[in-house]
């Protein structure tokens, strides 16, 4: 059955079929999020086997996230037009096929190409899962619970990816990190047509093909520059990259405002609560990924733990995440104003940064607790504002709305790593003696590599890195405290009420057209 839902579709409580379908949707979502970090421990084995150049190694690692970020808005809008179930199944088939090619790649070029196709598949899967969730769960309470699960799975997947990578590489070969995708994608292809309804905009208008390159040209240079700044500094090349991206982004926005059939309908932002939700989601991702830039290095380079040990310890902060979204949802359903819950989430995350600012060079448990507090606050915020955004947007544009939220999170994460990473790096370099080798001024890893040449350099570098982390944590706490105030002001009195879809055509009713 195909459903062409409209904003006026009555609320119907979901049953066992819909909750079973949600379970099926969570599997590919988990794997897509895991693929962001799944190569953390596989890269050394890949390097030994395929012998990629330094540039090729960077592309093997980064191209998945770049393609994913660049195509999110395109795929969200395309799904609204051709059908989210159809696009989801096409993406699952592409993701599975690319995983198989990646697992048995015999050259760096083949692996890079396969990772790019994985990014394309991931860009279809992420907005499609949320759009279908919005279609299946029309009851506000059930939708909030389902979105809470979606947020928790998405966050947990990134943490699980690195651990799974370490375990598989230790017992099998590096290609096994890709083969684990196949059973989940096969299950989705088998059960998806039976359990998932089709959902699309009945009157989408013409697809704006010019907006596709404009959106990618606006997203990719900015993401690239922001990702490189923490490690390389404010190099002119990266500043130019960000500037060029912002110029294309301005052209993209202009195109959306003037086109007769835009990819991203500006009317979405006229829904009360949608624009604040996009902005607050960006800030939440800023905090979560900005802190991760330091904590992963702290466990390995400051405390001296192996990569796999660090990944296993890093799982601990993920444990309370499972309770954060359900508790936040329960509070809102019991009548607590959503603005207060989101504000509290940002305040909790700010407290996590405040705890991180107290860490010394031997404070593993304090760092882990601070990460847990940060994550709990972040998931609380993300689950509630995602529910707000999806409840405010017309069902016909659920894919577009979801892709905007996810693209905002990509920008926020990259911005968090760039800003907080730059603050931490500046403090770190100030703490390294001028007489130390040049490589020691660049990174903590570089300082430890030449520590044997300079007595006492290792301890000085670890102390300097910790001070840098403290400085970045203070900045993060200030940003998130400001976001708490912003949430309290912008979300006051806002409810998740769908806006009417502005279309010249009469919206279709439910029909078994099978399209």
Secondary structure by P-SEA (a helix, b strand, c coil): ccccccccccbbbbcaaaaaaaaaaaaaaaaaaaaacccccaaaaaaaaccccaaaaaaaccaaaaaaaacaaaaaaaaaaacaaaaaaaaaaaaaaaaaaaaacccaaaaaaaaaaaaaaaaacaaaaaaaaaaacccaaaaaaaaaaaaaaaaaaaaaaaaaaaaaaaccccccccccaaaaaaaaaacccccbbbbbccccccccccaaaaaaaacaaaaaaaaacccccccaaaaaaaaaaaaaaaaaaaaaacccccccccccccccaaaaaaaaaaaaaaaaaaaaacaaaaacccccccaaaaaaaaacccccccaaaaaaaaaaaacccaaaaaaaaaaaaaaaaaaaaacccccaaaaaaaaaaaaaaaaaaaaaaaaaaaaaccccaaaaaaaaaaaaaaaaaaaaaaaaaaaaaaaaaaaccccccccccccaaaaaaacccccaaaaaaaaaaaaaaaaaaaaaaaaaaaaaaaaaccccccccccccccccccccccccccc
